[in-house]
């Protein structure tokens, strides 16, 4: 991926910052490289998670920042997802967000950590009182993008607390381990836009994603192919195609369309 594809991004107080400077504006590619090359100097288990998740302190040279580390070995076995694959799905979700040009998923890579290979995501300093429902009251347009994004990646676990408002005011979606299943498994709290049509701008973004997924030599596409099962990648292509053919957000079908707890 070319760093020219991404504008400079300010991730708030807990973004990579030097000991001499209060903050540093970096491109997405630079953030990914910093996370990949950083030493993990400490970590604390995040409570109440279904899988082992650690808030970690990262250091790369003079830069210190926080991350969320989810080791594959800490996954709770699930009947409907292959064991040890959720960290790959976290990475692929980030790649799809970037390919769309929406930047609604924090920079996420796969690397080795103190408990083995896992995903490491840049921690977003955020308003702890924010969630989907407070952001909906604010009328944030990014929530519509998250609804479209969740359908594309087949998100099975979009709880309200998985939507954050960063200290810089930006809206982010987190926790994308339960994605890319071959069967329709959309489970989300974001049903307020059901039946709404997609704008032409969003359709243009989807067409761009469709072209990239059709190009096996595209770096993003080749990485996603390497991390998902062939059937999962094929269904990703089909979901994008179906969305383009019928550009309207669906209605919930049954109670299983809603996660529990909602936050």
C-alpha positions in Angstrom: 0.0 0.0 0.0 1.3 3.5 -0.8 1.5 6.0 1.9 0.2 8.5 -0.7 -3.2 6.8 -0.3 -3.7 8.1 3.2 -3.7 11.7 4.6 -1.8 12.5 7.7 -3.7 11.3 10.7 -3.8 12.7 14.3 -4.8 9.9 16.7 -5.1 12.0 19.9 -3.1 12.0 23.1 -2.2 8.3 23.0 -0.9 8.5 19.4 2.7 7.8 18.8 4.6 10.7 20.4 8.2 11.4 21.1 9.7 12.3 24.4 10.6 15.7 23.0 7.3 16.5 21.3 3.7 16.4 22.6 2.4 14.7 19.4 3.4 13.6 15.9 1.3 13.6 12.8 2.0 10.4 10.9 0.6 8.6 7.8 -1.1 5.3 8.2 1.8 3.5 6.7 4.2 5.1 9.2 1.9 4.1 12.1 1.8 0.5 10.9 5.6 0.5 10.6 6.0 1.9 14.1 3.6 -0.7 15.6 5.4 -3.5 13.7 8.9 -2.4 14.9 8.0 -1.4 18.4 9.0 -3.2 21.6 6.2 -4.3 23.9 7.4 -3.1 27.3 4.4 -3.8 29.4 0.8 -5.1 29.3 -2.3 -5.4 31.3 -5.1 -7.9 30.7 -8.3 -6.1 29.6 -11.2 -7.4 31.9 -14.5 -8.8 30.8 -13.3 -9.8 27.3 -14.4 -13.1 25.7 -10.8 -13.6 24.6 -7.5 -12.6 26.1 -6.9 -9.0 25.2 -4.0 -6.9 26.5 -3.5 -3.1 26.7 0.2 -2.8 26.0 2.8 0.0 26.1 4.8 0.1 22.9 8.2 1.8 22.3 9.9 2.5 19.0 13.0 4.6 19.5 11.9 7.7 21.3 8.3 7.1 20.6 5.9 5.7 23.1 2.3 4.8 22.5 -0.4 2.3 23.5 -1.8 -0.6 21.7 -4.4 -3.4 22.0 -2.8 -6.9 21.6 -4.9 -9.9 20.9 -2.8 -13.1 20.8 -4.2 -16.0 18.7 -3.4 -18.4 21.5 -5.8 -16.4 23.8 -8.8 -17.0 21.7 -11.8 -18.8 23.2 -12.7 -21.7 20.8 -15.8 -21.0 18.9 -18.0 -23.6 17.0 -18.4 -21.4 14.0 -15.0 -19.8 13.5 -11.7 -21.7 13.0 -9.5 -21.5 16.1 -6.6 -19.1 15.9 -7.9 -16.9 13.0 -9.6 -14.0 14.7 -6.4 -11.8 14.6 -6.3 -12.3 10.8 -9.9 -11.0 10.6 -9.0 -8.0 12.7 -6.2 -7.2 10.1 -8.4 -7.8 7.1 -11.1 -5.5 8.5 -8.6 -2.7 8.8 -7.5 -3.4 5.2 -11.1 -3.2 3.9 -11.6 0.1 5.8 -8.5 1.6 4.2 -9.3 0.2 0.7 -12.7 2.0 1.0 -10.9 5.2 2.0 -13.1 5.5 5.1 -10.4 5.1 7.9 -13.0 4.0 10.4 -10.8 1.1 11.9 -7.6 2.0 13.8 -4.3 0.8 12.3 -4.0 -2.9 12.9 -1.2 -5.3 12.1 -0.3 -8.9 12.8 3.0 -9.5 14.6 4.7 -11.5 17.3 4.1 -10.5 20.9 4.9 -11.8 24.4 2.1 -14.4 24.0 2.8 -15.3 20.4 1.4 -14.1 17.1 -1.6 -11.8 17.3 -3.2 -8.6 16.2 -1.9 -5.3 17.5 -4.1 -2.3 17.1 -3.3 1.3 17.8 -5.1 2.4 21.0 -7.4 5.3 20.3 -7.7 7.8 23.1 -11.4 8.3 23.4 -14.4 9.6 25.4 -15.2 6.7 27.7 -18.9 7.8 27.7 -19.2 7.5 24.0 -20.8 4.5 22.2 -23.1 3.9 19.3 -26.2 5.3 21.0 -24.6 8.6 22.1 -23.0 9.0 18.7 -26.5 8.4 17.1 -27.9 11.2 19.3 -25.1 13.4 17.9 -26.1 12.5 14.4 -22.7 11.3 13.3 -22.6 10.4 9.6 -19.8 7.9 10.2 -22.4 5.5 11.7 -23.9 5.0 8.3 -20.5 4.1 6.9 -20.1 1.6 9.8 -23.4 0.0 8.9 -22.3 -0.5 5.3 -18.8 -1.7 6.5 -20.3 -4.3 8.8 -22.4 -5.7 6.0 -19.4 -6.0 3.8 -17.2 -7.7 6.4 -20.2 -9.7 7.7 -19.6 -8.5 11.3 -21.1 -10.8 13.9 -20.5 -8.6 16.9 -21.1 -4.9 16.5 -22.1 -3.9 20.0 -22.7 -0.3 20.9 -19.4 -0.1 22.8 -17.5 -1.0 19.7 -18.1 2.5 18.4 -15.8 5.1 19.9 -15.4 8.9 19.6 -11.7 9.7 19.7 -10.4 12.7 21.6 -10.0 14.4 18.2 -13.7 13.9 17.6 -13.3 11.2 15.0 -15.5 8.1 15.1 -13.9 4.7 15.1 -15.1 1.1 15.0 -13.2 -1.6 17.0 -13.3 -5.3 17.7 -13.6 -7.0 14.3 -12.5 -10.6 15.1 -15.9 -12.1 14.3 -16.0 -11.2 10.6 -15.8 -12.7 7.1 -17.8 -15.8 7.9 -19.1 -17.6 4.8 -22.7 -17.7 6.1 -24.7 -14.5 6.6 -24.2 -13.6 10.3 -24.7 -9.9 10.5 -25.3 -9.1 14.2 -25.3 -5.4 15.1 -27.0 -2.6 17.0 -26.8 -0.4 13.9 -30.3 -0.9 12.5 -31.4 2.7 12.5 -30.5 3.1 8.8 -32.3 -0.1 7.7 -33.8 0.4 4.2 -31.8 3.5 3.5 -30.2 3.7 0.0 -26.4 4.2 -0.4 -25.3 7.6 -1.8 -23.4 7.8 -5.1 -20.2 8.7 -3.2 -20.4 5.5 -1.1 -21.2 3.5 -4.2 -18.1 4.9 -5.9 -16.1 3.7 -2.9 -17.6 0.3 -3.2 -16.8 0.1 -6.9 -13.3 1.0 -6.1 -13.1 -1.8 -3.5 -14.6 -4.2 -6.0 -11.9 -3.4 -8.6 -9.2 -3.9 -6.0 -10.6 -7.2 -4.9 -10.7 -8.3 -8.5 -7.0 -7.6 -8.9 -5.1 -10.5 -7.4 -1.8 -8.5 -7.7 -3.1 -5.7 -5.5 -1.1 -5.8 -2.2 -4.2 -5.4 -0.1 -6.1 -8.1 -2.0 -3.2 -10.6 -1.9 -2.8 -10.1 1.8 -6.5 -10.7 2.4 -6.4 -13.8 0.3 -3.5 -15.1 2.4 -5.4 -14.5 5.7 -8.8 -15.8 4.8 -10.1 -19.1 3.6 -10.8 -19.2 -0.2 -14.5 -19.6 0.5 -14.4 -16.6 2.8 -12.7 -14.4 0.2 -15.2 -15.5 -2.4 -18.2 -14.6 -0.2 -16.6 -11.2 0.5 -16.5 -10.6 -3.3 -20.2 -11.7 -3.5 -21.3 -9.4 -0.7 -19.7 -6.4 -2.4 -21.3 -7.4 -5.7 -24.7 -7.9 -4.1 -24.5 -4.5 -2.4 -23.7 -2.8 -5.7 -26.6 -4.6 -7.4 -29.0 -3.6 -4.5 -27.5 -0.6 -2.8 -29.8 -0.5 0.2 -29.2 -1.4 3.8 -31.2 -4.5 4.9 -33.7 -4.8 7.7 -33.1 -7.1 10.7 -34.5 -10.6 10.0 -34.8 -12.0 13.6 -33.7 -11.6 17.1 -30.3 -13.1 16.2 -29.6 -9.9 14.2 -29.0 -8.1 17.5 -26.0 -8.7 19.8 -26.3 -9.3 23.5 -25.5 -7.4 25.6 -26.0 -4.4 23.3 -23.1 -2.5 24.9 
